Amino acid sequence: MEKEREREAECVISTFAKLSKICSC
């Protein structure tokens, strides 16, 4: 489950991820 946490952190840092709605931040 550590990968999920890393993805969440990447999502918060990456604005593109938010725009692409890759994760639910």
PyMOL Python script that loads the backbone (N, CA, C, O; Angstrom):
from pymol import cmd

cmd.read_pdbstr("""\
ATOM      1  N   MET A   1       0.855  -1.209   0.000  1.00  0.00           N
ATOM      2  CA  MET A   1       0.000   0.000   0.000  1.00  0.00           C
ATOM      3  C   MET A   1       0.886   1.254   0.000  1.00  0.00           C
ATOM      4  O   MET A   1       0.377   2.375  -0.012  1.00  0.00           O
ATOM      5  N   GLU A   2       2.186   1.064   0.013  1.00  0.00           N
ATOM      6  CA  GLU A   2       3.063   2.242   0.009  1.00  0.00           C
ATOM      7  C   GLU A   2       3.009   2.939  -1.341  1.00  0.00           C
ATOM      8  O   GLU A   2       3.167   4.156  -1.436  1.00  0.00           O
ATOM      9  N   LYS A   3       2.785   2.149  -2.376  1.00  0.00           N
ATOM     10  CA  LYS A   3       2.717   2.761  -3.716  1.00  0.00           C
ATOM     11  C   LYS A   3       1.522   3.704  -3.795  1.00  0.00           C
ATOM     12  O   LYS A   3       1.592   4.755  -4.432  1.00  0.00           O
ATOM     13  N   GLU A   4       0.444   3.327  -3.152  1.00  0.00           N
ATOM     14  CA  GLU A   4      -0.737   4.195  -3.175  1.00  0.00           C
ATOM     15  C   GLU A   4      -0.421   5.519  -2.495  1.00  0.00           C
ATOM     16  O   GLU A   4      -0.850   6.580  -2.949  1.00  0.00           O
ATOM     17  N   ARG A   5       0.317   5.449  -1.425  1.00  0.00           N
ATOM     18  CA  ARG A   5       0.674   6.691  -0.705  1.00  0.00           C
ATOM     19  C   ARG A   5       1.577   7.538  -1.586  1.00  0.00           C
ATOM     20  O   ARG A   5       1.423   8.758  -1.643  1.00  0.00           O
ATOM     21  N   GLU A   6       2.501   6.912  -2.261  1.00  0.00           N
ATOM     22  CA  GLU A   6       3.409   7.667  -3.134  1.00  0.00           C
ATOM     23  C   GLU A   6       2.606   8.328  -4.250  1.00  0.00           C
ATOM     24  O   GLU A   6       2.887   9.458  -4.650  1.00  0.00           O
ATOM     25  N   ARG A   7       1.615   7.616  -4.737  1.00  0.00           N
ATOM     26  CA  ARG A   7       0.806   8.164  -5.832  1.00  0.00           C
ATOM     27  C   ARG A   7       0.035   9.369  -5.307  1.00  0.00           C
ATOM     28  O   ARG A   7      -0.092  10.379  -5.999  1.00  0.00           O
ATOM     29  N   GLU A   8      -0.467   9.267  -4.117  1.00  0.00           N
ATOM     30  CA  GLU A   8      -1.234  10.399  -3.556  1.00  0.00           C
ATOM     31  C   GLU A   8      -0.326  11.617  -3.445  1.00  0.00           C
ATOM     32  O   GLU A   8      -0.727  12.732  -3.777  1.00  0.00           O
ATOM     33  N   ALA A   9       0.892  11.399  -2.979  1.00  0.00           N
ATOM     34  CA  ALA A   9       1.832  12.511  -2.833  1.00  0.00           C
ATOM     35  C   ALA A   9       2.132  13.110  -4.206  1.00  0.00           C
ATOM     36  O   ALA A   9       2.179  14.329  -4.370  1.00  0.00           O
ATOM     37  N   GLU A  10       2.331  12.236  -5.182  1.00  0.00           N
ATOM     38  CA  GLU A  10       2.617  12.729  -6.534  1.00  0.00           C
ATOM     39  C   GLU A  10       1.431  13.521  -7.056  1.00  0.00           C
ATOM     40  O   GLU A  10       1.593  14.528  -7.745  1.00  0.00           O
ATOM     41  N   CYS A  11       0.245  13.056  -6.721  1.00  0.00           N
ATOM     42  CA  CYS A  11      -0.971  13.721  -7.197  1.00  0.00           C
ATOM     43  C   CYS A  11      -1.054  15.119  -6.594  1.00  0.00           C
ATOM     44  O   CYS A  11      -1.383  16.080  -7.290  1.00  0.00           O
ATOM     45  N   VAL A  12      -0.762  15.230  -5.332  1.00  0.00           N
ATOM     46  CA  VAL A  12      -0.840  16.534  -4.675  1.00  0.00           C
ATOM     47  C   VAL A  12       0.197  17.482  -5.269  1.00  0.00           C
ATOM     48  O   VAL A  12      -0.060  18.674  -5.436  1.00  0.00           O
ATOM     49  N   ILE A  13       1.363  16.942  -5.583  1.00  0.00           N
ATOM     50  CA  ILE A  13       2.435  17.780  -6.123  1.00  0.00           C
ATOM     51  C   ILE A  13       2.141  18.131  -7.584  1.00  0.00           C
ATOM     52  O   ILE A  13       2.371  19.258  -8.023  1.00  0.00           O
ATOM     53  N   SER A  14       1.636  17.163  -8.314  1.00  0.00           N
ATOM     54  CA  SER A  14       1.402  17.378  -9.751  1.00  0.00           C
ATOM     55  C   SER A  14       0.033  17.986  -9.999  1.00  0.00           C
ATOM     56  O   SER A  14      -0.991  17.377  -9.686  1.00  0.00           O
ATOM     57  N   THR A  15       0.017  19.172 -10.554  1.00  0.00           N
ATOM     58  CA  THR A  15      -1.276  19.800 -10.855  1.00  0.00           C
ATOM     59  C   THR A  15      -1.903  19.119 -12.061  1.00  0.00           C
ATOM     60  O   THR A  15      -3.127  19.065 -12.186  1.00  0.00           O
ATOM     61  N   PHE A  16      -1.068  18.603 -12.939  1.00  0.00           N
ATOM     62  CA  PHE A  16      -1.577  17.932 -14.129  1.00  0.00           C
ATOM     63  C   PHE A  16      -2.389  16.711 -13.721  1.00  0.00           C
ATOM     64  O   PHE A  16      -3.406  16.402 -14.342  1.00  0.00           O
ATOM     65  N   ALA A  17      -1.946  16.019 -12.684  1.00  0.00           N
ATOM     66  CA  ALA A  17      -2.668  14.838 -12.205  1.00  0.00           C
ATOM     67  C   ALA A  17      -4.064  15.254 -11.753  1.00  0.00           C
ATOM     68  O   ALA A  17      -5.047  14.559 -12.010  1.00  0.00           O
ATOM     69  N   LYS A  18      -4.133  16.384 -11.085  1.00  0.00           N
ATOM     70  CA  LYS A  18      -5.449  16.856 -10.620  1.00  0.00           C
ATOM     71  C   LYS A  18      -6.345  17.160 -11.829  1.00  0.00           C
ATOM     72  O   LYS A  18      -7.524  16.808 -11.850  1.00  0.00           O
ATOM     73  N   LEU A  19      -5.766  17.813 -12.816  1.00  0.00           N
ATOM     74  CA  LEU A  19      -6.559  18.178 -13.999  1.00  0.00           C
ATOM     75  C   LEU A  19      -6.986  16.911 -14.745  1.00  0.00           C
ATOM     76  O   LEU A  19      -8.096  16.837 -15.272  1.00  0.00           O
ATOM     77  N   SER A  20      -6.097  15.921 -14.785  1.00  0.00           N
ATOM     78  CA  SER A  20      -6.415  14.675 -15.479  1.00  0.00           C
ATOM     79  C   SER A  20      -7.301  13.794 -14.609  1.00  0.00           C
ATOM     80  O   SER A  20      -7.812  12.772 -15.068  1.00  0.00           O
ATOM     81  N   LYS A  21      -7.481  14.190 -13.354  1.00  0.00           N
ATOM     82  CA  LYS A  21      -8.323  13.420 -12.429  1.00  0.00           C
ATOM     83  C   LYS A  21      -7.814  11.988 -12.308  1.00  0.00           C
ATOM     84  O   LYS A  21      -8.598  11.040 -12.261  1.00  0.00           O
ATOM     85  N   ILE A  22      -6.485  11.844 -12.259  1.00  0.00           N
ATOM     86  CA  ILE A  22      -5.902  10.507 -12.105  1.00  0.00           C
ATOM     87  C   ILE A  22      -6.189  10.000 -10.696  1.00  0.00           C
ATOM     88  O   ILE A  22      -6.504   8.828 -10.494  1.00  0.00           O
ATOM     89  N   CYS A  23      -6.074  10.915  -9.718  1.00  0.00           N
ATOM     90  CA  CYS A  23      -6.376  10.525  -8.334  1.00  0.00           C
ATOM     91  C   CYS A  23      -7.405  11.504  -7.773  1.00  0.00           C
ATOM     92  O   CYS A  23      -7.631  12.573  -8.340  1.00  0.00           O
ATOM     93  N   SER A  24      -8.008  11.137  -6.685  1.00  0.00           N
ATOM     94  CA  SER A  24      -9.012  12.025  -6.085  1.00  0.00           C
ATOM     95  C   SER A  24      -8.378  12.797  -4.943  1.00  0.00           C
ATOM     96  O   SER A  24      -8.429  12.381  -3.786  1.00  0.00           O
ATOM     97  N   CYS A  25      -7.771  13.946  -5.291  1.00  0.00           N
ATOM     98  CA  CYS A  25      -7.142  14.748  -4.240  1.00  0.00           C
ATOM     99  C   CYS A  25      -8.114  15.846  -3.839  1.00  0.00           C
ATOM    100  O   CYS A  25      -7.805  16.655  -2.963  1.00  0.00           O
TER     101      CYS A  25
END
""", "prot")
cmd.dss("prot")
cmd.show_as("cartoon", "prot")
cmd.util.cbc("prot")
cmd.orient("prot")
